[in-house]
């Protein structure tokens, strides 16, 4: 039973990590696009 809880917790943690990286990647892409638009004006 302890192993099952541990595996479930690790899977949940991995999912959280992937979600965090996904959101971070979207934010970085957004900032790069905004910076490119800003630089393009000058």
mmCIF file as gemmi writes it, N, C-alpha and C atoms, coordinates in Angstrom:
data_model
loop_
_atom_site.group_PDB
_atom_site.id
_atom_site.type_symbol
_atom_site.label_atom_id
_atom_site.label_alt_id
_atom_site.label_comp_id
_atom_site.label_asym_id
_atom_site.label_entity_id
_atom_site.label_seq_id
_atom_site.pdbx_PDB_ins_code
_atom_site.Cartn_x
_atom_site.Cartn_y
_atom_site.Cartn_z
_atom_site.occupancy
_atom_site.B_iso_or_equiv
_atom_site.pdbx_formal_charge
_atom_site.auth_seq_id
_atom_site.auth_asym_id
_atom_site.pdbx_PDB_model_num
ATOM 1 N N . UNK Axp A 1 ? 0.838 -1.203 0 1 0 ? 1 A 1
ATOM 2 C CA . UNK Axp A 1 ? 0 0 0 1 0 ? 1 A 1
ATOM 3 C C . UNK Axp A 1 ? 0.877 1.259 0 1 0 ? 1 A 1
ATOM 4 N N . UNK Axp A 2 ? 1.979 1.21 0.713 1 0 ? 2 A 1
ATOM 5 C CA . UNK Axp A 2 ? 2.877 2.359 0.741 1 0 ? 2 A 1
ATOM 6 C C . UNK Axp A 2 ? 3.454 2.614 -0.642 1 0 ? 2 A 1
ATOM 7 N N . UNK Axp A 3 ? 3.839 1.536 -1.343 1 0 ? 3 A 1
ATOM 8 C CA . UNK Axp A 3 ? 4.391 1.681 -2.685 1 0 ? 3 A 1
ATOM 9 C C . UNK Axp A 3 ? 3.37 2.284 -3.64 1 0 ? 3 A 1
ATOM 10 N N . UNK Axp A 4 ? 2.104 1.874 -3.503 1 0 ? 4 A 1
ATOM 11 C CA . UNK Axp A 4 ? 1.058 2.413 -4.385 1 0 ? 4 A 1
ATOM 12 C C . UNK Axp A 4 ? 0.899 3.918 -4.173 1 0 ? 4 A 1
ATOM 13 N N . UNK Axp A 5 ? 0.906 4.335 -2.914 1 0 ? 5 A 1
ATOM 14 C CA . UNK Axp A 5 ? 0.801 5.774 -2.627 1 0 ? 5 A 1
ATOM 15 C C . UNK Axp A 5 ? 2.005 6.523 -3.192 1 0 ? 5 A 1
ATOM 16 N N . UNK Axp A 6 ? 3.186 5.931 -3.025 1 0 ? 6 A 1
ATOM 17 C CA . UNK Axp A 6 ? 4.403 6.579 -3.503 1 0 ? 6 A 1
ATOM 18 C C . UNK Axp A 6 ? 4.36 6.734 -5.025 1 0 ? 6 A 1
ATOM 19 N N . UNK Axp A 7 ? 3.961 5.676 -5.733 1 0 ? 7 A 1
ATOM 20 C CA . UNK Axp A 7 ? 3.883 5.745 -7.191 1 0 ? 7 A 1
ATOM 21 C C . UNK Axp A 7 ? 2.86 6.785 -7.627 1 0 ? 7 A 1
ATOM 22 N N . UNK Axp A 8 ? 1.715 6.81 -6.967 1 0 ? 8 A 1
ATOM 23 C CA . UNK Axp A 8 ? 0.681 7.784 -7.3 1 0 ? 8 A 1
ATOM 24 C C . UNK Axp A 8 ? 1.193 9.203 -7.072 1 0 ? 8 A 1
ATOM 25 N N . UNK Axp A 9 ? 1.907 9.397 -5.98 1 0 ? 9 A 1
ATOM 26 C CA . UNK Axp A 9 ? 2.458 10.714 -5.669 1 0 ? 9 A 1
ATOM 27 C C . UNK Axp A 9 ? 3.498 11.118 -6.706 1 0 ? 9 A 1
ATOM 28 N N . UNK Axp A 10 ? 4.347 10.174 -7.112 1 0 ? 10 A 1
ATOM 29 C CA . UNK Axp A 10 ? 5.375 10.478 -8.107 1 0 ? 10 A 1
ATOM 30 C C . UNK Axp A 10 ? 4.742 10.807 -9.451 1 0 ? 10 A 1
ATOM 31 N N . UNK Axp A 11 ? 3.699 10.073 -9.825 1 0 ? 11 A 1
ATOM 32 C CA . UNK Axp A 11 ? 3.014 10.352 -11.089 1 0 ? 11 A 1
ATOM 33 C C . UNK Axp A 11 ? 2.377 11.737 -11.05 1 0 ? 11 A 1
ATOM 34 N N . UNK Axp A 12 ? 1.77 12.079 -9.911 1 0 ? 12 A 1
ATOM 35 C CA . UNK Axp A 12 ? 1.152 13.391 -9.753 1 0 ? 12 A 1
ATOM 36 C C . UNK Axp A 12 ? 2.212 14.482 -9.838 1 0 ? 12 A 1
ATOM 37 N N . UNK Axp A 13 ? 3.367 14.243 -9.214 1 0 ? 13 A 1
ATOM 38 C CA . UNK Axp A 13 ? 4.452 15.218 -9.22 1 0 ? 13 A 1
ATOM 39 C C . UNK Axp A 13 ? 4.995 15.399 -10.635 1 0 ? 13 A 1
ATOM 40 N N . UNK Axp A 14 ? 5.119 14.29 -11.379 1 0 ? 14 A 1
ATOM 41 C CA . UNK Axp A 14 ? 5.599 14.366 -12.762 1 0 ? 14 A 1
ATOM 42 C C . UNK Axp A 14 ? 4.612 15.161 -13.612 1 0 ? 14 A 1
ATOM 43 N N . UNK Axp A 15 ? 3.327 14.922 -13.424 1 0 ? 15 A 1
ATOM 44 C CA . UNK Axp A 15 ? 2.311 15.667 -14.167 1 0 ? 15 A 1
ATOM 45 C C . UNK Axp A 15 ? 2.372 17.148 -13.847 1 0 ? 15 A 1
ATOM 46 N N . UNK Axp A 16 ? 2.569 17.468 -12.584 1 0 ? 16 A 1
ATOM 47 C CA . UNK Axp A 16 ? 2.68 18.871 -12.176 1 0 ? 16 A 1
ATOM 48 C C . UNK Axp A 16 ? 3.906 19.517 -12.801 1 0 ? 16 A 1
ATOM 49 N N . UNK Axp A 17 ? 5.02 18.781 -12.82 1 0 ? 17 A 1
ATOM 50 C CA . UNK Axp A 17 ? 6.261 19.293 -13.402 1 0 ? 17 A 1
ATOM 51 C C . UNK Axp A 17 ? 6.077 19.565 -14.895 1 0 ? 17 A 1
ATOM 52 N N . UNK Axp A 18 ? 5.456 18.625 -15.602 1 0 ? 18 A 1
ATOM 53 C CA . UNK Axp A 18 ? 5.227 18.809 -17.038 1 0 ? 18 A 1
ATOM 54 C C . UNK Axp A 18 ? 4.291 19.991 -17.288 1 0 ? 18 A 1
ATOM 55 N N . UNK Axp A 19 ? 3.263 20.142 -16.467 1 0 ? 19 A 1
ATOM 56 C CA . UNK Axp A 19 ? 2.336 21.262 -16.624 1 0 ? 19 A 1
ATOM 57 C C . UNK Axp A 19 ? 3.064 22.586 -16.392 1 0 ? 19 A 1
ATOM 58 N N . UNK Axp A 20 ? 3.931 22.618 -15.393 1 0 ? 20 A 1
ATOM 59 C CA . UNK Axp A 20 ? 4.691 23.834 -15.099 1 0 ? 20 A 1
ATOM 60 C C . UNK Axp A 20 ? 5.608 24.201 -16.258 1 0 ? 20 A 1
ATOM 61 N N . UNK Axp A 21 ? 6.318 23.191 -16.801 1 0 ? 21 A 1
ATOM 62 C CA . UNK Axp A 21 ? 7.196 23.455 -17.939 1 0 ? 21 A 1
ATOM 63 C C . UNK Axp A 21 ? 6.387 23.905 -19.152 1 0 ? 21 A 1
ATOM 64 N N . UNK Axp A 22 ? 5.21 23.306 -19.351 1 0 ? 22 A 1
ATOM 65 C CA . UNK Axp A 22 ? 4.367 23.684 -20.486 1 0 ? 22 A 1
ATOM 66 C C . UNK Axp A 22 ? 3.921 25.132 -20.385 1 0 ? 22 A 1
ATOM 67 N N . UNK Axp A 23 ? 3.459 25.53 -19.212 1 0 ? 23 A 1
ATOM 68 C CA . UNK Axp A 23 ? 3.018 26.912 -19.01 1 0 ? 23 A 1
ATOM 69 C C . UNK Axp A 23 ? 4.198 27.869 -19.15 1 0 ? 23 A 1
ATOM 70 N N . UNK Axp A 24 ? 5.34 27.495 -18.59 1 0 ? 24 A 1
ATOM 71 C CA . UNK Axp A 24 ? 6.541 28.322 -18.703 1 0 ? 24 A 1
ATOM 72 C C . UNK Axp A 24 ? 6.962 28.504 -20.146 1 0 ? 24 A 1
ATOM 73 N N . UNK Axp A 25 ? 6.874 27.427 -20.928 1 0 ? 25 A 1
ATOM 74 C CA . UNK Axp A 25 ? 7.242 27.496 -22.342 1 0 ? 25 A 1
ATOM 75 C C . UNK Axp A 25 ? 6.306 28.436 -23.097 1 0 ? 25 A 1
ATOM 76 N N . UNK Axp A 26 ? 5.006 28.361 -22.8 1 0 ? 26 A 1
ATOM 77 C CA . UNK Axp A 26 ? 4.037 29.254 -23.445 1 0 ? 26 A 1
ATOM 78 C C . UNK Axp A 26 ? 4.349 30.712 -23.099 1 0 ? 26 A 1
ATOM 79 N N . UNK Axp A 27 ? 4.671 30.988 -21.832 1 0 ? 27 A 1
ATOM 80 C CA . UNK Axp A 27 ? 4.996 32.353 -21.412 1 0 ? 27 A 1
ATOM 81 C C . UNK Axp A 27 ? 6.251 32.85 -22.122 1 0 ? 27 A 1
ATOM 82 N N . UNK Axp A 28 ? 7.271 31.989 -22.211 1 0 ? 28 A 1
ATOM 83 C CA . UNK Axp A 28 ? 8.515 32.381 -22.885 1 0 ? 28 A 1
ATOM 84 C C . UNK Axp A 28 ? 8.257 32.682 -24.36 1 0 ? 28 A 1
ATOM 85 N N . UNK Axp A 29 ? 7.467 31.836 -25.024 1 0 ? 29 A 1
ATOM 86 C CA . UNK Axp A 29 ? 7.14 32.073 -26.436 1 0 ? 29 A 1
ATOM 87 C C . UNK Axp A 29 ? 6.396 33.4 -26.589 1 0 ? 29 A 1
ATOM 88 N N . UNK Axp A 30 ? 5.453 33.678 -25.671 1 0 ? 30 A 1
ATOM 89 C CA . UNK Axp A 30 ? 4.709 34.934 -25.714 1 0 ? 30 A 1
ATOM 90 C C . UNK Axp A 30 ? 5.645 36.135 -25.577 1 0 ? 30 A 1
ATOM 91 N N . UNK Axp A 31 ? 6.587 36.059 -24.616 1 0 ? 31 A 1
ATOM 92 C CA . UNK Axp A 31 ? 7.521 37.166 -24.406 1 0 ? 31 A 1
ATOM 93 C C . UNK Axp A 31 ? 8.441 37.366 -25.598 1 0 ? 31 A 1
ATOM 94 N N . UNK Axp A 32 ? 8.891 36.266 -26.209 1 0 ? 32 A 1
ATOM 95 C CA . UNK Axp A 32 ? 9.748 36.383 -27.396 1 0 ? 32 A 1
ATOM 96 C C . UNK Axp A 32 ? 8.974 37.046 -28.536 1 0 ? 32 A 1
ATOM 97 N N . UNK Axp A 33 ? 7.715 36.654 -28.724 1 0 ? 33 A 1
ATOM 98 C CA . UNK Axp A 33 ? 6.896 37.253 -29.78 1 0 ? 33 A 1
ATOM 99 C C . UNK Axp A 33 ? 6.678 38.741 -29.512 1 0 ? 33 A 1
ATOM 100 N N . UNK Axp A 34 ? 6.374 39.097 -28.269 1 0 ? 34 A 1
ATOM 101 C CA . UNK Axp A 34 ? 6.155 40.502 -27.919 1 0 ? 34 A 1
ATOM 102 C C . UNK Axp A 34 ? 7.441 41.307 -28.097 1 0 ? 34 A 1
ATOM 103 N N . UNK Axp A 35 ? 8.579 40.738 -27.7 1 0 ? 35 A 1
ATOM 104 C CA . UNK Axp A 35 ? 9.866 41.415 -27.851 1 0 ? 35 A 1
ATOM 105 C C . UNK Axp A 35 ? 10.194 41.612 -29.329 1 0 ? 35 A 1
ATOM 106 N N . UNK Axp A 36 ? 9.883 40.601 -30.151 1 0 ? 36 A 1
ATOM 107 C CA . UNK Axp A 36 ? 10.129 40.698 -31.59 1 0 ? 36 A 1
ATOM 108 C C . UNK Axp A 36 ? 9.277 41.814 -32.204 1 0 ? 36 A 1
ATOM 109 N N . UNK Axp A 37 ? 8.021 41.914 -31.789 1 0 ? 37 A 1
ATOM 110 C CA . UNK Axp A 37 ? 7.162 42.997 -32.284 1 0 ? 37 A 1
ATOM 111 C C . UNK Axp A 37 ? 7.717 44.357 -31.853 1 0 ? 37 A 1
ATOM 112 N N . UNK Axp A 38 ? 8.197 44.446 -30.605 1 0 ? 38 A 1
ATOM 113 C CA . UNK Axp A 38 ? 8.756 45.696 -30.085 1 0 ? 38 A 1
ATOM 114 C C . UNK Axp A 38 ? 10.009 46.098 -30.862 1 0 ? 38 A 1
ATOM 115 N N . UNK Axp A 39 ? 10.911 45.154 -31.091 1 0 ? 39 A 1
ATOM 116 C CA . UNK Axp A 39 ? 12.149 45.441 -31.827 1 0 ? 39 A 1
ATOM 117 C C . UNK Axp A 39 ? 11.834 45.801 -33.279 1 0 ? 39 A 1
ATOM 118 N N . UNK Axp A 40 ? 10.809 45.192 -33.836 1 0 ? 40 A 1
ATOM 119 C CA . UNK Axp A 40 ? 10.447 45.443 -35.23 1 0 ? 40 A 1
ATOM 120 C C . UNK Axp A 40 ? 9.993 46.87 -35.488 1 0 ? 40 A 1
ATOM 121 N N . UNK Axp A 41 ? 9.584 47.571 -34.441 1 0 ? 41 A 1
ATOM 122 C CA . UNK Axp A 41 ? 9.11 48.948 -34.612 1 0 ? 41 A 1
ATOM 123 C C . UNK Axp A 41 ? 10.251 49.94 -34.746 1 0 ? 41 A 1
ATOM 124 N N . UNK Axp A 42 ? 11.457 49.547 -34.32 1 0 ? 42 A 1
ATOM 125 C CA . UNK Axp A 42 ? 12.588 50.476 -34.336 1 0 ? 42 A 1
ATOM 126 C C . UNK Axp A 42 ? 13.645 50.062 -35.346 1 0 ? 42 A 1
